[in-house]
Amino acid sequence: MKPFARRLSRIEPFHVMDILARARAMEAQGRSIVHMEIGEPDFPTAEGIVQAGIEALNAGRTHYTPALGLPELRAAIAQSYPAGKRPDPGRIVITPGASGALQLIFAALINSGDQVLMADPGYPCNRHFVRLFEGEPVTIPVDAATNYQLNAELIRRYWTKNTVAVLLASPSNPTGTVISDREMAEITKTVEQLGGVLIVDEIYHGLIYAGEVSSALAHSPEVFIINSFSKYYGMTGWRLGWLVAPAEYLPAIDKLAQNIFLASSTPAQYAALAAFTPAVQHELQRRRDIFRERRDFLLPALRALGFVIPVVPPGAFYLYADCSHFTGDSHDFSLNLLERAGVAITPGLDFGSHRAAQHVRFSYANTIENLRAGVVRIRDYLGGN
């Protein structure tokens, strides 16, 4: 047998993909499935963005852009940040999705054995990308007591001589919680004092439903910011994201981008320019309001069924629920719920190891009618157990 790289044994698949594949197979057989597992907006890409992409294709804008991205798009992204905290467009790097941004950052920062601190539960690709570059993800258990987020005290407690960076997500996947401006300022100061680098995933930043939360750029120009056109902008399949890099890292990031992916999709970049027009922004804000309405329906409905959700998530489109009242194995629970009730959800196993078997994630990126139907099916399923 031909050899495989040892790193593969340390990178796990998405368990939810097994559930999604089974759900699709059931649908092909005529079963009705309510999807509450998928982590992408159910809305199609806004018409203004689609038309801009079509116009780019018709105009022959299909050649490479510079590795760091289309200058007009980098300028538009910079302009989208609040006045006074606006990064220079030269610090914006366009990437193939937020995943492309993570690859560039970790390639620039991590040597073999270097540690990156992150929350557990958290988005699984974060730890896998660290391992891809031979680093060590240090997953720190968090719960409702810290709003399912890291804080300065936890960072100091888990910091070692091998730690080089801290990765945060605000709002987070799977919990939808955010880090307050006050706490982010304290974390930024702490990481700088410890001599590390702070990386903040802000890909759900446009989907915040209560209060005002600043970008971490407000606290330091030395922070790496990751963002994406996938979630708020509804462009998942276009595969486009960006990062804001500290100025001293840009030559390294440029060199890495040239080698790893050369450039992001040119038609997608021209399409993304339309995301900042008033008409598209109005539509995106309308969709954000719909997501909030869905959250406000699903959260109390799940609590009424017996799921424990101790924190009202102010962002993203997920509810991370304790299901230990019903099961000690959330993966088995998710599979049974799909087979017997036709409702697809995500087991906690995908997001880490801290009490993963007692948690599931619900996505409310579905219509309110489908969410209502899903709640009825779950109620019937629980009543039959």
KEGU-119797 format. One record per residue: residue in one letter; x, z, y of N, C-alpha, C in turn. Coordinates in steps of 0.1 Angstrom, whole numbers, plus 5000, padded with zeros to 4 digits. Example, Ala and Ser with C-alpha at 12.3 -4.5 7.8 and 13.67 -1.06 7.14 Angstrom:
2
a513250784943512350784955513250784967s512850714978513750714989512950795000
//
This chain:
385
m500850004988500050005000500950005012k500549925022501349915034501150045042p502250085050502150215057501250205069f500650315073499850335085500650435094a500450425107501050515116500450655114r501350755114500850895112499850935122r499950885134498950925145497550905141l497250805132495950775128495250895122s495950985115495451095108494951205118r495351195130495051295140494051235150i493451115148492451065157491251045148e490151115152488951115145487951005150p487050955141486050865145484950935153f484150865160482950915165481850935154h481451065152480451085142479151025146v478851025159477650975163477450825160m478550755158478550615155477850595141d478150685132477450685119475950695120i475550785129474150805132473550685138l474250625148473750505155473650395145a474650375136474550265126473350285117r473150415112472050435104470750415111a470650455124469450435132469150285133r470150205136469950055137469449995124a470050045113469649995100468150035097m467750155101466350195099465450105108e465850075120465049995129464949855123a466049805117465949675110464949675099q464749785093463749795082462349825087g462149835100460849855106460549995110r461550085109461250225114461350235129s460550325135460650345149461550465151i462550445160463550545163463550575178v463550705181463750745195465250775197h465950705205467350715207467650825218m468250935214468651035223470051075221e470750975215472250995211473150915220i472650805226473550705232473950755246g475250745249475750795262475950685272e474850605274474950505284473550485291p473550445303472250425310471450325302d470150345302469250255295468850135305f469050155317468750045327469749935326p469249815328470149695328470949705341t472049635341472849635354472049575365a472149645377471349605388471549455392e470449395396470349245398471449195407g471649275418472649225428474049215422i474349305413475649305406475749185397v474649165389474549055380474748915387q474048905398474148775406475548755411a476148865415477548845420478548805409g478248855397479048815386478848665382i477548625383477248485380477948395391e477848435403478448355414479948345412a480548455408482048455405482348355394l481548345384481848255373481648115378n480548085385480247955390481347905399a481947995407482947965416484347945410g484447965397485747955390486648075392r486048185395486948305397487148375383t487948305375488248345362489748365359h490548365369491948375367492348525369y493648555365494048695366494048735381t493748865382494048935395495349005394p495849065405497049155404496749265394a497749315388497549415377496849545382l497049575395496349695401494949665405g494549535405493149505407492949415420l491749365421491349285432491449365445p492249315455492449395467491149435474e490149335475488849365481488149475474l488149485461487449585453488149725455r489449725456490249845458489849905472a489749815482489349855495487949915495a487049845488485649885488485450025481i486250045471486150175464486750285473a487850255480488350355489487350395500q486650295505485650305515484550395511s484250395498483150465492483350625493y484550665494484850805495484550855510p484150985511483851035525484951025535a484650995547485550985558486351115559g487651105561488451225562489151265549k488551225538489151245524489251115517r489351005524489350875519490750835515p490950795502492350755498492750615503d493950595505494450465509494150365497p493650245501493350155490494450125481g495650135486496850115477496950215466r496250325466496350425456495250405445i494350305448493250275438493850175428v493550195415493950105405492650075397i492349945395491249895387491649885373t490849945364491149955350490049905341p490349865329489249825319488549955314g487549995322486850115319487650245323a487050355322487750485324488750505313s488550445301489450455290490850395294g490750285301491950225306492750305316a492050385324492650475333493350585326l492650645316493350755308494550705301q494550585296495750535289496950525299l496650475311497750455321498250595325i497350695327497850825332498650895321f498150895309498850965298500150895295a500250755295501450685293502550725303a502050745316502950785326503450925326l502651015320502951165320503551225308i503151175296503351245284504551205276n505351295272506451275263506051345250s506651315239506351375226506351525226g505251585222505151725222504551795235d504451715245503851775258502351805255q501951915262500651965260499751925273v498451895270497451875280496351965277l495952055287494852145285493552075288m492452115281491152055283490152145277a488852125281487752215276487252175262d486852265255486152245242484852325243p483652245244483452105241483852015252g484251895248484551795258484551655252y484651555260484651415255485751385245p485451345233486451335223487651245225c487451135232488551035235489651105243n489351205251490351275259491451325250r491151395240492151455231492851345223h492051245219492651135211493651055219f493351025231494350955239495651035241v495551165242496751245243497551225230r496851235219497551215206498151075204l497450975210497950835209499350825215f499650905226500950905232501851025228e501551075215502351175209502351305216g501351335224501151465230500351555222e500151675227499351785220498151825229p496951785226495851835233495551985230v495452065240495152205238493752225242t492852235233491352245236491052395237i490452435249490252575252488752595251p488352695243486852725241486252765254v485152705257484352745269482852755265d482152835273480752855271480052875284a478752925283477952945295478653045305a479453135300480053235309480953165320t481553055316482352975326481752845330n480452835327479652705331480152595322y480652625310481252525301482352445308q483152515316484252445323485452535323l486652475324487852555326487852615340n488552725342488752785355490252815356a490652865368492052895371492553005361e491753105358492253205349492453155335l491653075330491853015316493052925316i493252845327494452765328495752845327r495752955335496953035334497153095321r496053135314496153205301496753115290y496352985291496752895280498052805284w498452825296499652745300500952785293t501752695288502952725282504052635288k505352655283506452575288506352425285n505452395275505252255271504052195278t503352265286502152205293502552125305v502052005306502351915317501151875325a499951895320498751855327497551925323v496451925331495151975329494151865331l493251845322492251745323490851815324l490151785335488851835337487851725338a486551755336485551655337484351725345s483951665356482951725365482151615372p480851595367480151655356480751615343s480451705333481151685320480151625310n480851565300480151515288480751605277p479951685270478451675268477551765276t478051855285477251965290476551935303g477051835310476451795323476751895334t477651995332477952095342479052045352v479052105364480052065374480952185378i482052155383482952255389482752265404s482452385409482152395423483452365431d483252325444484352295453485252415454r484752535454485652655456486452665443e485852655431486652665419487652555418m487252425422488152315421489352335430a489152395441490252425451491252525444e490752625438491552725431492252665419i491652585411492252515400493452425405t493152355416494152265421495452335425k495152445432496352535437497052585425t496352635415496952695403497852595395v497352475393498052375386499352335393e499252325406500352285415501452405414q500952525414501952635413502652645400l501952605389502452605376503352475373g503352385383504252275382503652155373g502352155371501752055363500951955372v500251865365499451755371498051785367l497151765377495751785375495051645374i494251625364493551495362492051535361v491251465369489851495370489051375367d488151385357487251275353485951295361e485751195370484551205379483551085376i483551045363482750915360481250945362y480751065361479351095363479051145377h480051125386479951195400478751145407g478351015405477150965412475851025407l475951085395474751135389474751295390i474651345402474551485404473151505411y472351595406471051615410470751735419a471651815421471451935429472751975436g472651995449473852035457474751925460e475751955467476851865471478151905465v478751815458480051845452481051735457s482151775462483151685467484051635455s484651515458485651475449486851565449a487551585438488751665438489851615448l489651495452490651445463490551525475a489451595477489251675489490251795490h490851825478491651945477493151905476s493551785472494951745471495051595469p496051535476496351395473497151375460e497551485454498451485442497651485429v496351475430495451485418495151335413f495151315400494651195394493151195393i492451095398491051085397490650975388i489750995379489250885370487850865374n487450735375486050705378485750575370s484450535371484050415363482850355369f482650225366481450155370480350165359s480650245348479750245337478450325339k478550445344477450545343476550535356y476950575367476150565379475850415382y476850335381476650195385476050105374g475950165362475150095351475849965346m477149965346477949845341478749875329t478149945319478949985307479649865300g478849755298479449645290480449555298w480449575311481349505320482849555318r482949675313484249745311485149745323l484749825333485449835345485449975350g486650025354486750165359487850165370w488150285375489350295384489950425383l491150435388491750565390492350565404v492450685409493150715422494450795418a495550735421496850795417497650845428p498350955426499251005436500250895439a500650875452501450765456502750745448e503350855445504650835438504550785424y503350785418503150735404502850585404l502550525416502050385416502950285410p504250285413505150185406505150195391a505050315386504950335371503650285366i502550315373501250275369501150125369d501750065379501749915381502449855369k503649905366504349855354503649865341l503049985339502250005327501049915326a500349895337499149805337499549665333q500649615339501149485336501349465321n501849575314502149565300501049595291i500149685295499149735285497949635286f497449595298496249505298496449395308l497449385315497749285325496849295337a495549285335494549305346493149325340s492349385348490949395344490149265345s488949255339488149135339487949095354t488348965357488148915370486648895374p485848835366484448825370483748965372a484149065363483549195365483949255378q485249235382485649285395484849235407y484649105407483849035417482449085417a481949105405480549155404480449305409a481449385407481449525411481449535427l481949435433481949435448480549455453a479549395446478149405450477549545448a478249635440477749765438477749845451f478449805461478549885473477649835484t476849735481475949675491474749775493p474049775504472949865506471849845496a471549725493470349705483470649755470v471949735465472249795452472349945452q472949995463473050145464471650205464h470650145471469250195471468750195457e468950095449468450085435469150195427l470450215428471150315420470650455423q470350475436469850615439468450635434r467650525433466350535427466450565412r467450505406467650535391468150675389r468950725399469450865398468250955398d467250935407466051015408465251015395i465250895388464550895375465250975365f466550975365467351055355466951205358r466851245370466551385374465151415368e464251325370462851355365462951365349r463751285343463851295328464451435324r465451475331466051605328465051715330d464251705341463351815344462151815334f461951705327460951715316461651765303l462751705299463351735286463851875285l464451935295465052065295464052175291p462952185298461952295294461352255281a461152125277460552095265461352135253l462652115254463552155243463652305242r463652375253463752525253462452575247a461352515249460052555243460052545228l460852445223460952425209461852525202g462652595210463552695204465052665206f465352555212466752525215467252605227v468452655226468952745236469852655245i469452645258470252575268470452665280p471552745280471552855290471852815304v472452695306472752645319471952515323v471352515334470752395339471752295343p471952185336473052095340472752015353p473552025363473251955375473651805375g474251755365474751625365474751555351a475251425351475251335339473851315334f473751285321472351275315472351325301y472851445300472951515287472451655288l471951705276471651845274472451895262y473251995263474052045252473352175247a472752165235471852265231472352345219d472152475219472452555207471252545198c471552495185470452475176470552575164s471352685166471552775155470352845150h469252845158467952905154467452825142f467852695141467352605131468252575119t469552585122470552535113471952595116g472752595105474152635107475052515106d474452395105475252275103474552165112s475052145124474352055133474551905129h475551875122475751735117474651705106d474451795097473451775087472051775094f471851865103470551875111470351735118s471351685124471151555131470751445121l471451435110471151335100469751355094n469351475092467951495087466851465097l467151495109466251465120466051315121l467151245120466951095120466151045109e466551085096465851035085464351075084r464051195087462751245085461851235097a462451235109461551225122461851105130g462851035127463150915135463650945149v464451055150465051085163466551095161a467251025170468751015169469351105180i470151205176470851285185472351295181t473151365189474551365186474951505181p475651525170476051655165477251705174g477351835175478451895183479851865178l479951825165481251795159482051695167d481351605174481951495182482751555194f482451675198482951725211483951835210g484351865198485351965196485152055184s485652175184485452265173484852395176h484752425189484252555193482652565191r482252635181480852645178480152505177a480852405173480352275172479252265162a479252335151478252335141476952395145q476952465157475752525162475152455174h475752335177475252265189474952115186v474052065194473751915194473651875209r473951745211473751685224472551595224f471651615234470551515237470951435249s470751305248470851215260469451185265y469251195278468051155283468151025291a469050935285469150795290468150715282n466850745284465750675277464550705286t463450625284462250635292461650765290i460850815300460150935298459150935287e458550815285457550795274458250815261n459450755259460150775246460650925245l461050985256461451125255460351215250r459151185256457951265252457651245237a457751115232457551085218458551155209g459851165214460851225207460651375206v460151445216459851585216458751615206v457751535206456651545196457151535182r458051435179458551425166459451545162i460251595171461051705168460251825165r459151845173458251965171457651955157d457151835153456651815140457651845129y458851795131459951815121460251965119l460352035131460652175130459552255123g458252205126457152275120457052255105g457652145101457552125086458752185078n459652245085460852305078460552455074
//
